[in-house]
Every structure is written in C-alpha cells, then in structure tokens.
C-alpha cells in the first residue's frame, strides 16, 4: 500500500509538468541575469573572506615574529660572565618594531565599523545645523562663529616661536653630550668629558623646564597654545631620556675605548620626529608615502578639533558659565557631573581619534614609519590594567621600559607592586602637571582620580576578569570619571574668572576658587 501523500504527488505530477512550460521561457530569460549577479556576488564574498583571513593571518604572524624576536638572545653584548652584572633587565624585554597598520585602519575596511564612523560625522553635522539654527533664530543670520576656537589658539605664533629653542636644545645637547662621553672614553679623559656632558644636560633640562612655563605665564597664553608647549616639553624630555638610556650603556660597557661610537646624527634626528618614544638606530620603513592618506588624517584631526569646540560651546559653556554665581548645593553638583558625562566621553573619544590615530598616523606615513601600533583595542578592556596598557601604547612602552623595568632592576627584581606603584605615581604627576599647565591653575582632580581611584582599580579589576559585565563596568567608570573631570574643571575655570583672587599668593594659587565663589 502506498501512502496517501505519495499517491497524491504521483497523481498531481503530470499536471504540474504540464503547467510548467508556459512560464519556463520567462524563467530561463530571468535566470541568465540572475545567475550573473549571483556569480558576481559570490566572487565579492570570496574576496572579502580572503581579505579578512589574510589580515588575521598577518596579525598572527606578526605576533609570532614579535615573540620570537623578544625571546632571541642578544648578540654583540658583553661576555656572559659580566652580562648578569652589567645588563639591565629592561634589555631582556625590548620593544620590537615591526611593520603593521593601526587597528582602526584595519577596522575601517569593515562596512559595519565604517557606519559607526559615519554616525560620528552625522553628529558633527547635527551640531553645525544646531548652531546655524540658533544663530538664525537669535541673530537673524546664518553664520558659524568660531569664537571659542579663535580664543583657544590665540597667540599660537608665540608658542611656535618658543618651540624653536626647545627643539634646537633637544636636537643638539643630548647628542653632543653623548659624543663627549664617547670621546672621553676613547681618549681617556673621563672626568672632563663626563662633567661637560652633565653640565650640558642640566642646561638642557633647565631650558625645557623653565622657558615654556615662563612664556605661558608671562604672556597668558590660552589653553590650546599652552597645550602645544606642554606636550612638546614632555615629548622632548621623554625622547632625550630614551636616547641617552639606550645609547649610554653601550658606551659605558666598552673598555679601553674599543668599539666606542656614538649613534649617527641622522638616526637621532629621525627619532625626534617619528611617532615613538623608544630610541632605535633603525626602524622598519614602508616603501613609499601615501600623501592622500596624510592629508586625510590631518583633515580628520582638524575635524575633531572643530567637533570638540562645538561640544564645549553647546554642551558645557551654557551649563557651567554661570554656575559659580548660583548658591552651592549637592544636587546641582551631582546633576552637573551627570550632565558632563556625555560631553566628557565625547572629548575622550575625540582626543583618542585625533591624536593617537590621525596625528600619529599622518607623521608615521610622512616618515614611512612602519610600526603603527599606537594603541590596541582598549574599548574591549575588562580591567583597568588592560585599559592602561592598551589606551596609549606609545607612552606605555616608555613607562614600561624606563620606569617599571628599571625600577625592578633597582629593587632587585622582587618588588613588582612597588614598581607598578612607581609607574602610577609618575603617570599621575605628569598628567596633573599637563592639566595644570594647560588650564593655568592647580586643581588636583586628575591626580586624585589617578591615584585614589585608578590605582586601586588597577589591582582589583585585573586581567582574570573577562566577562562582558566587567567591560560594562569599565565603561561606566570611564563615563563617570570623564563627567567628574569636565564638571569640576569647568566650574573652576569660570570661578577663577568670576572671583579673581585679591592678591597672588601660593595658597591662593593652589586653593580651588570654586569652593568659595558663591553668592
């Protein structure tokens, strides 16, 4: 017995076959273009899949090469019997430079990530439309005003003129001091060469430390012009230290002047401009320069500056300009912090994208600098320790090489937590100094957040926490931290303008005015 369904299919089969031919010609006519389109679609999918696999394979190979180079024993150093006594532990895990692209450049090849980038551009367009609409309603005209941008970059030529002696000192003094030490080793006049070199370095440090501070305070430079000076000041000091730290051990280990040779001046000159703080005589280089890529990154950096001005002008200035004139209340303070979380996180993302991606990649491309890993995927961090390592790889490499590992060497390689605390202390002090220099007043918000909150969080939220809830917690802390910074710094900025101190004293400079500037 056949099943009923089978009998029905067999009975309907001939009828179905008879009904097919009338539409068969049209199906065949439609099938040709559809088959071509489907073939093209599959070819595109295949190419996209191959590109993704190739990118992942290159990343794995780069990582394997980096680990292999780091584990390879150094050559050309002192004999094995003196190696343990003279070689610092920082040389055991040296920074390895390889040719690789920035992570965002790889992610921008994916359409879904480009859409997120387009959303931020749309946000900038909304700010521009909002500004035009408000100006048209209030003033009856359509005009974009850049008063905040013009104020922030006021007296920029003076800042650039101050940069010139800072650069010349960094270019000439550390290299000349190293040559004096190398020459005294070769000629045997150790004391004289060492003394002259040390005197030059003291003068160099004094120039970098005093000149920008004097110019900024004497001429009352605005924040953006101050930023140029303080960032270049810190960069020159870090690069000078890295150059001497990497080159001096080779001179000190040489005996009797044999093999004593200072690095080439061209390598040091290149190091002063390339986007890294770790000195090497040679770096991996790309074959050519893509000038359209350079122009694109500079344009994006300029767009981020305009974006930041719109955010401050529309979301911060109207809220905090008159806040110090109102009676203080805890409710108003909490609401201001909550209000500042959105512009604060926007500012964090803009600083990251403008500087760590656009600015550094533009200089890397112009100089054909191959290693573009200026940051890692910090947005996926589930611990603050991983966030600190991946947010700014350029500065992290310097701190790890010259503060953490050298600190371990000084402490006998045992006190790792003490070395880590030293890294936090140095980073917190430098960050607070930068904020103090740029804003023109001392208000240790960054210092407290770094040491009181960031330090304990680094030990409590360690790398063993990998769940998505920890990533949510990290982002929540970032939102709140940025809100606290933007709110308190904006309140202090306007309080010092509404309630200037009657006389300039030390305690008047270090005491926050926003605590007492209320009617």
Secondary structure, 3 states (H helix, E strand, C coil): CCCHHHHHHHHHHHHHHHHHHHHHHHHHHHHHHHHHHHHHHHHHHHHHHHHHHHHHHHHHHHHHHHHHHHHCCCCCCCCHHHHHHHCCHHHHHCCCCCCECCHHHHHCCCHHHHHHHHHHHHHHHHHHHHHHHHHHHHHCCCCCCCHHHHHHCCCHHHHHHHHHHHHHHHHHHHHHHHHHHHHHHHHCCHHHHHHHHHHHHHHHHHHHHHHHHHHHHHCCCCHHHHHHHHHHHHHHHHHHHHHHHHHHHHHHHCCCCCCCCCCCHHHHHHHHHCCCCCCCCCCCECCCCCHHHHHHHHHHHHHHHHHHHHHHHHHHHHHHCCHHHCCCCHHHHHHHHHHHHHHHHHHHHHHHHHHHHHHHHHHHHHCCECECCCCCCHHHCCCHHHHHHHHCHHHHHHHHHHHHHHHHHHCCCCCHHHHHHHHHHHHHHHHHHHHHHHHCCCCCHHHHHHHHHHHHHHHHCCCCCCCHHHHHHHHHHHHHHHHHHHHHHHHHHHHHHHCCCCCCCHHHHHCCHHHCCCC
